[in-house]
Amino acid sequence: MKQGGRALLPPMSASSASVAVTGRAEGDMGHGGAPVVEVDGQVAARRRAVVDLPWTWLRQVHGADVVPVLSPGDGAGATADGAVTDVAGAALAVLTADCAPVAFVSAEGVIGVAHAGWRGVTAGVLERTVATMRSLGATRVGAILGPCIRAECYEFGEDDLAAVADRLGDGVRATSAQGRPSLDLPAAVREALTRAGVAVDVDLTDVGICTACSPDHYSWRAGKDTARQAAVVWR
């Protein structure tokens, strides 16, 4: 995978689908909760450098709402954590600094994106995104998991860890590099996708990057970064 370029796609995906995952090298793509991001010329220029199409970005609230995008740029600034479209020329984006960005593709040309922090995964944002894609005609869905915090760096309180485990099973429980209880967020993503009917053994591409460990990515947990990288999907 080339940062800022096209990521590896599952082999079943439509050839017209593209996914870009950015990092520090591409600069701050703007925080999805800040209204200023759409009028900040520097942020807009950075986004155009990734893909020069209208971006549907979201005011992310760690929930499970998914926005259907009916035209390029439709739904920009909506309060949601997922977006789906079957429209060519639309770029769907989520902004992260530890949460898991997940992009979705399908042979039918239906694409989607989800912001999957632990609360969103527990709330069902991934299952709802896949279900919305299928309502638009997608059958076999492929997914790309971008840079996110990994278990070795994601120490977790027992109450919150139990809440995720109650929803997605004990496979989400892990141990940090310091030997303390931690959350395996990629494992939670894989379990949620499996429940959504995604064949993760063949149709999930994980870039394998820990944001807290990587000097090339923003991380709130490791560095209190307020800047955000983006995961963008378009066709």
C-alpha positions as CSV (number, residue, x, y, z in Angstrom):
1,M,0.0,0.0,0.0
2,K,1.3,3.4,-0.9
3,Q,0.4,6.2,1.6
4,G,-1.9,8.7,0.0
5,G,-2.4,6.3,-3.0
6,R,-4.4,3.4,-3.8
7,A,-4.6,0.7,-1.2
8,L,-4.6,-3.1,-1.8
9,L,-8.2,-4.2,-2.6
10,P,-9.8,-7.6,-2.1
11,P,-9.5,-9.6,-5.3
12,M,-13.3,-9.7,-5.8
13,S,-13.7,-5.9,-5.9
14,A,-14.7,-3.9,-8.8
15,S,-11.6,-2.6,-10.7
16,S,-13.1,0.9,-10.7
17,A,-13.0,1.2,-6.9
18,S,-10.1,3.0,-5.3
19,V,-9.1,3.4,-1.6
20,A,-6.5,5.9,-0.2
21,V,-5.2,5.9,3.3
22,T,-3.2,8.9,4.3
23,G,-0.7,9.6,7.1
24,R,1.5,12.4,8.4
25,A,3.2,12.8,5.0
26,E,-0.1,14.0,3.4
27,G,-0.9,16.3,6.3
28,D,-3.9,16.9,8.5
29,M,-7.1,16.1,6.7
30,G,-9.2,17.9,9.2
31,H,-11.2,16.8,12.2
32,G,-14.7,15.5,11.3
33,G,-16.2,17.3,14.3
34,A,-14.9,20.8,13.5
35,P,-17.1,22.9,11.2
36,V,-14.0,24.8,9.9
37,V,-12.6,21.9,8.0
38,E,-14.7,22.6,4.9
39,V,-13.6,26.3,4.6
40,D,-10.0,25.7,5.5
41,G,-8.2,26.1,2.2
42,Q,-5.1,24.1,3.3
43,V,-7.3,21.1,4.3
44,A,-9.2,21.4,1.1
45,A,-6.0,21.4,-0.9
46,R,-4.7,18.3,0.9
47,R,-7.9,16.5,0.2
48,R,-7.8,17.3,-3.5
49,A,-4.2,16.0,-3.6
50,V,-5.5,12.6,-2.4
51,V,-8.5,12.5,-4.8
52,D,-10.0,15.5,-6.6
53,L,-13.6,14.7,-6.1
54,P,-16.3,16.1,-3.7
55,W,-15.7,14.5,-0.3
56,T,-18.5,13.2,1.9
57,W,-16.9,13.7,5.3
58,L,-18.8,13.0,8.5
59,R,-19.3,14.6,12.0
60,Q,-18.3,11.4,13.7
61,V,-20.0,10.6,17.0
62,H,-18.9,7.0,17.7
63,G,-22.4,5.7,16.8
64,A,-23.9,3.5,14.2
65,D,-25.8,5.8,11.8
66,V,-25.0,5.4,8.1
67,V,-25.6,8.1,5.5
68,P,-26.8,7.1,1.9
69,V,-24.9,9.4,-0.5
70,L,-27.1,10.2,-3.5
71,S,-24.7,12.5,-5.4
72,P,-21.0,13.5,-5.2
73,G,-20.5,15.5,-2.0
74,D,-24.0,14.7,-0.7
75,G,-24.2,14.2,3.1
76,A,-20.9,16.1,3.8
77,G,-20.9,17.2,7.4
78,A,-23.7,14.8,8.4
79,T,-23.7,13.4,11.9
80,A,-22.9,9.8,11.3
81,D,-20.1,7.2,11.4
82,G,-20.7,5.5,8.0
83,A,-21.5,6.4,4.4
84,V,-22.5,4.3,1.4
85,T,-23.1,5.1,-2.3
86,D,-23.5,3.6,-5.7
87,V,-22.8,6.9,-7.4
88,A,-19.6,7.3,-9.5
89,G,-17.6,10.4,-8.7
90,A,-18.4,10.4,-4.9
91,A,-15.5,10.2,-2.5
92,L,-16.5,8.8,1.0
93,A,-14.2,9.6,3.8
94,V,-13.6,9.0,7.5
95,L,-11.0,10.8,9.7
96,T,-9.2,9.0,12.4
97,A,-6.3,9.1,14.9
98,D,-6.6,5.7,16.5
99,C,-10.1,4.4,15.6
100,A,-10.4,1.9,12.8
101,P,-11.2,3.2,9.4
102,V,-12.9,0.6,7.2
103,A,-13.5,1.0,3.5
104,F,-15.9,-1.2,1.6
105,V,-16.1,-2.2,-2.0
106,S,-18.2,-4.6,-4.1
107,A,-18.3,-6.0,-7.6
108,E,-21.6,-4.2,-8.2
109,G,-19.9,-0.8,-7.7
110,V,-21.5,-0.1,-4.3
111,I,-18.9,1.4,-1.9
112,G,-18.9,2.4,1.7
113,V,-16.8,3.7,4.6
114,A,-17.1,3.4,8.4
115,H,-15.4,5.1,11.4
116,A,-15.1,2.2,13.8
117,G,-13.9,3.1,17.3
118,W,-14.7,0.7,20.1
119,R,-18.1,2.4,20.8
120,G,-19.0,2.3,17.1
121,V,-18.0,-1.3,16.7
122,T,-20.0,-2.2,19.7
123,A,-23.0,-0.2,18.5
124,G,-23.0,-2.0,15.1
125,V,-21.7,0.5,12.6
126,L,-19.9,-2.1,10.5
127,E,-23.0,-4.4,10.3
128,R,-25.2,-1.4,9.4
129,T,-22.8,-0.2,6.7
130,V,-22.7,-3.6,5.0
131,A,-26.5,-3.9,5.3
132,T,-26.9,-0.5,3.7
133,M,-24.6,-1.5,0.8
134,R,-26.7,-4.7,0.3
135,S,-29.9,-2.6,0.2
136,L,-28.3,-0.8,-2.9
137,G,-27.5,-4.1,-4.6
138,A,-24.1,-5.2,-3.3
139,T,-23.7,-9.0,-2.9
140,R,-20.2,-10.0,-1.9
141,V,-18.6,-7.2,0.1
142,G,-14.9,-6.7,0.5
143,A,-13.3,-4.6,3.2
144,I,-10.1,-2.7,3.8
145,L,-9.0,-2.0,7.4
146,G,-6.7,1.0,7.6
147,P,-4.2,2.1,10.2
148,C,-5.6,1.9,13.8
149,I,-4.5,1.3,17.3
150,R,-3.5,-2.3,18.0
151,A,-3.8,-4.4,21.1
152,E,-0.2,-3.9,22.3
153,C,-0.9,-0.2,22.7
154,Y,-4.6,-0.1,23.6
155,E,-4.9,-0.7,27.4
156,F,-8.5,-0.8,28.4
157,G,-10.6,-0.6,31.6
158,E,-12.4,-3.8,32.5
159,D,-15.9,-2.4,32.4
160,D,-15.5,-1.1,28.8
161,L,-13.6,-4.2,27.7
162,A,-16.4,-6.4,29.1
163,A,-19.0,-4.3,27.2
164,V,-17.1,-5.0,23.9
165,A,-16.6,-8.7,24.8
166,D,-20.3,-9.1,25.7
167,R,-21.2,-7.9,22.2
168,L,-18.4,-9.4,20.1
169,G,-17.0,-12.3,22.1
170,D,-13.9,-12.8,24.2
171,G,-11.6,-12.8,21.1
172,V,-11.5,-9.0,21.5
173,R,-9.6,-9.4,24.8
174,A,-5.9,-9.0,24.6
175,T,-2.8,-8.0,26.6
176,S,-0.8,-4.8,26.1
177,A,3.0,-4.7,25.7
178,Q,3.1,-3.8,29.4
179,G,1.1,-6.9,30.3
180,R,-2.2,-5.1,31.1
181,P,-5.7,-5.9,29.7
182,S,-6.2,-4.4,26.3
183,L,-8.7,-4.3,23.5
184,D,-7.8,-5.9,20.1
185,L,-9.7,-3.5,17.9
186,P,-8.9,-5.3,14.6
187,A,-10.3,-8.5,16.2
188,A,-13.5,-6.6,17.0
189,V,-13.6,-5.4,13.5
190,R,-13.1,-8.9,12.1
191,E,-15.8,-10.3,14.3
192,A,-18.3,-7.6,13.4
193,L,-17.6,-8.0,9.7
194,T,-18.0,-11.8,10.0
195,R,-21.4,-11.3,11.6
196,A,-22.3,-8.9,8.7
197,G,-21.5,-11.8,6.3
198,V,-18.1,-10.6,5.0
199,A,-15.7,-13.5,4.4
200,V,-12.9,-12.0,6.3
201,D,-10.4,-14.7,5.4
202,V,-10.5,-13.8,1.8
203,D,-12.3,-10.5,1.5
204,L,-10.6,-8.4,4.2
205,T,-7.4,-6.6,3.6
206,D,-5.7,-5.3,6.8
207,V,-2.8,-2.8,6.2
208,G,-1.4,-4.0,9.6
209,I,-0.4,-0.5,10.9
210,C,-0.7,0.5,14.6
211,T,-1.2,4.2,14.8
212,A,0.2,4.4,18.3
213,C,3.5,2.7,17.2
214,S,3.9,4.3,13.8
215,P,5.8,7.5,13.4
216,D,4.1,8.1,10.1
217,H,0.5,8.4,11.6
218,Y,-1.4,10.5,14.0
219,S,-2.4,9.0,17.3
220,W,-4.5,10.5,20.0
221,R,-3.6,7.7,22.5
222,A,0.2,8.0,21.9
223,G,0.7,11.6,21.2
224,K,-2.6,13.5,21.9
225,D,-2.6,14.4,18.2
226,T,-5.5,16.6,17.2
227,A,-4.7,16.2,13.5
228,R,-6.4,13.4,11.5
229,Q,-5.5,11.0,8.7
230,A,-8.2,10.0,6.2
231,A,-9.4,6.8,4.6
232,V,-11.2,7.6,1.4
233,V,-13.0,5.3,-1.1
234,W,-14.3,6.3,-4.5
235,R,-15.2,5.0,-8.0
